[in-house]
Amino acid sequence: MPVRHAWNLTPKEAVALQRELATEIRCEDDFGPIRTIAGVDVSMDRFATDGFAAIVVLSVPDLEIVEVSGVRMAIPMPYIPGLLSFREVPLVMRAWEGLKIQPDLLVVDGHGIAHPRRIGIASHVGLLLDRPAIGCGKTILVGRYADLGEARGSTAPLVDHGEVVGEAVRTKNRVNPVFVSCGHRISLPTAVRWILECGRGYRLPEPTRLAHLESNRLRRGG
């Protein structure tokens, strides 16, 4: 993939770049048939010097694993709140280079536009790879949501300063919701539908659940 920008930026430069790139994110459906879907996850300790990224590609609709790519790589930036993608995306891009199959849709463990500057890791990855991408975070970065039902499939808008930036989605009965947002080239309703369709009885959708297991396996030296 062509390099869009450098990674060894100062925090001020990284924030300015985020604001610039955020103007290019499109939260509308812009893709053809989805035959493969990939989970993307990065595992690292906050103060570590190396990180581990995994991409697990699954077939649709059966969600069987068809390819896995994982890497260990030096982390280019220290931990700075709001700039996590500058630590993690370079690892994801390296893992992407190891794939033979380029998946039609990405589900990234992290946020899309549900970010202070509307460009979390899912948006950053989706934009750089020019692929439809969904952010599926386990915790809230920005915004608040009202109570939602306890049943699987219950949803509530995630709102930040009056703007709907995502959706709290109950993926399993009486289990904490995940937080779904547009990464790039996909609408929020479609993103929510895909997250629910990728459920296999766990809180996390199957693509990111499997990618999380793989990145942690790499981190543990498995």
C-alpha positions in Angstrom: 0.0 0.0 0.0 1.3 3.5 -0.7 2.3 5.5 2.3 -0.1 8.4 3.0 1.9 10.0 5.7 4.8 9.6 8.2 4.4 8.0 11.6 7.2 9.7 13.5 5.2 12.8 14.2 5.1 15.1 17.2 1.8 15.1 19.1 0.9 18.5 17.6 1.6 17.3 14.1 -0.4 14.1 14.7 -3.4 16.0 15.9 -3.3 18.3 12.9 -3.1 15.3 10.6 -6.1 13.7 12.3 -8.1 16.8 11.7 -7.1 16.8 8.0 -7.7 13.1 7.5 -11.1 13.2 9.3 -12.5 15.3 6.5 -12.0 12.4 4.1 -14.0 9.8 6.1 -17.3 8.8 4.5 -20.0 7.3 6.6 -22.1 5.9 3.8 -22.4 2.5 2.2 -19.8 2.3 -0.6 -19.0 -1.3 -1.3 -20.0 -4.3 -3.4 -20.8 -7.9 -2.3 -19.2 -8.9 1.0 -17.6 -12.4 0.5 -14.9 -12.0 3.2 -14.8 -10.1 6.4 -11.7 -9.5 8.6 -11.2 -8.8 12.3 -8.3 -6.5 13.2 -6.8 -6.3 16.7 -3.6 -5.0 18.2 -2.2 -6.2 21.5 0.4 -4.3 23.5 1.2 -3.1 26.9 1.0 0.6 27.5 4.7 1.2 28.1 6.0 -1.6 25.9 8.4 -1.0 23.0 6.9 -3.8 20.7 3.3 -4.5 19.8 1.5 -7.4 18.1 -1.2 -7.0 15.3 -3.4 -9.7 13.9 -5.8 -9.8 11.0 -8.1 -12.8 10.7 -10.0 -13.1 7.4 -13.3 -15.0 7.5 -15.6 -16.3 4.8 -19.2 -14.9 4.6 -21.7 -16.0 5.7 -20.3 -19.0 7.5 -17.5 -17.1 9.2 -14.9 -19.8 8.7 -11.2 -18.7 8.9 -9.6 -18.5 5.5 -6.4 -16.6 6.3 -4.5 -15.2 9.3 -1.7 -12.6 9.3 0.1 -11.5 12.4 3.2 -9.4 13.1 5.4 -8.2 15.9 6.8 -4.7 15.4 8.4 -1.8 17.2 5.8 0.8 18.3 6.5 4.1 16.7 4.9 6.5 19.2 4.6 6.5 23.0 1.1 6.2 24.6 -0.8 9.5 24.2 -4.6 9.6 24.8 -6.4 10.3 21.5 -3.4 9.3 19.4 -3.6 5.6 19.8 -3.9 4.9 16.1 -0.4 6.3 15.6 0.9 3.5 17.8 -1.3 0.7 16.3 -2.0 1.4 12.7 1.6 0.9 11.5 1.4 -2.6 12.9 -1.9 -3.2 11.2 -0.5 -2.0 7.8 2.4 -4.4 8.2 0.0 -7.3 9.0 -2.0 -6.3 5.9 1.0 -6.7 3.7 1.2 -10.4 4.8 -2.3 -11.2 3.4 -3.0 -13.0 0.2 -6.7 -12.3 0.4 -7.8 -8.6 0.7 -11.0 -8.8 2.7 -14.1 -6.9 1.5 -15.0 -5.5 5.0 -12.9 -4.8 8.1 -14.1 -4.9 11.7 -11.5 -3.2 13.9 -11.2 -3.6 17.6 -11.5 0.1 18.5 -13.4 3.1 17.4 -14.2 4.8 14.1 -15.6 8.3 14.2 -16.5 7.9 17.9 -13.3 9.7 18.7 -12.6 13.3 19.9 -11.4 14.3 16.4 -13.7 11.8 14.6 -10.9 9.5 13.4 -10.1 6.5 15.6 -8.1 3.5 14.6 -11.0 2.0 12.5 -11.3 5.2 10.5 -7.6 5.6 10.1 -7.2 2.0 8.9 -10.2 2.2 6.6 -9.0 5.4 5.0 -5.4 4.2 4.5 -6.5 0.9 3.0 -9.5 2.4 1.2 -11.7 -0.4 2.6 -15.1 -0.2 4.3 -14.3 -0.5 8.0 -16.4 -0.7 11.2 -15.2 0.4 14.6 -16.3 -2.0 17.4 -15.0 -0.8 20.8 -15.3 -2.4 24.2 -15.3 0.9 26.1 -16.5 4.4 25.3 -14.0 7.0 24.2 -16.4 9.8 23.7 -20.2 10.2 24.0 -23.0 9.0 26.2 -25.9 6.7 25.6 -29.3 6.1 27.2 -30.4 2.9 28.7 -30.9 0.1 26.3 -32.8 -3.2 26.6 -31.2 -6.3 28.1 -31.9 -8.5 25.1 -29.5 -9.2 22.3 -30.0 -6.7 19.4 -31.0 -3.8 21.7 -29.4 -0.5 20.7 -29.0 3.1 21.8 -27.4 6.1 20.0 -24.0 7.1 21.2 -24.1 10.9 21.3 -21.2 13.4 21.7 -21.9 17.1 21.9 -25.2 16.6 20.1 -23.8 14.5 17.3 -24.6 10.8 16.9 -21.1 9.2 16.6 -22.0 5.5 17.1 -24.4 3.0 18.6 -24.3 1.0 21.8 -25.2 -2.5 20.7 -26.2 -5.4 23.0 -24.6 -8.4 21.3 -25.6 -10.9 24.0 -28.4 -11.0 26.5 -27.7 -9.2 29.7 -24.0 -8.6 28.7 -22.4 -5.1 28.5 -22.9 -3.6 25.0 -20.1 -2.9 22.5 -19.8 0.5 20.8 -20.2 0.5 17.1 -19.2 3.3 14.8 -18.5 4.1 11.2 -14.9 3.6 10.3 -15.0 4.5 6.6 -17.3 3.7 3.6 -20.1 2.3 5.6 -23.2 3.7 7.3 -24.0 3.3 11.0 -27.1 1.2 10.4 -25.2 -1.2 8.1 -22.3 -1.3 10.6 -24.7 -2.3 13.4 -26.3 -5.0 11.2 -23.0 -6.5 10.4 -21.9 -6.6 14.0 -25.0 -8.5 15.0 -24.8 -10.8 12.0 -21.2 -11.7 13.1 -22.3 -12.7 16.6 -21.6 -16.3 17.6 -22.8 -16.2 21.2 -20.0 -14.0 22.6 -19.9 -10.3 23.5 -17.4 -9.6 20.7 -18.4 -10.2 17.1 -16.5 -13.2 15.7 -14.0 -11.3 13.5 -12.6 -9.2 16.3 -12.9 -12.0 18.9 -10.7 -14.3 16.8 -8.3 -11.4 15.9 -8.0 -10.6 19.7 -7.2 -14.2 20.5 -4.5 -14.3 17.8 -2.9 -11.0 18.8 -2.7 -12.1 22.4 -1.4 -15.5 21.3 1.4 -13.7 19.5 2.1 -11.4 22.5 2.4 -14.4 24.8 4.8 -16.1 22.4 2.4 -18.8 21.5 
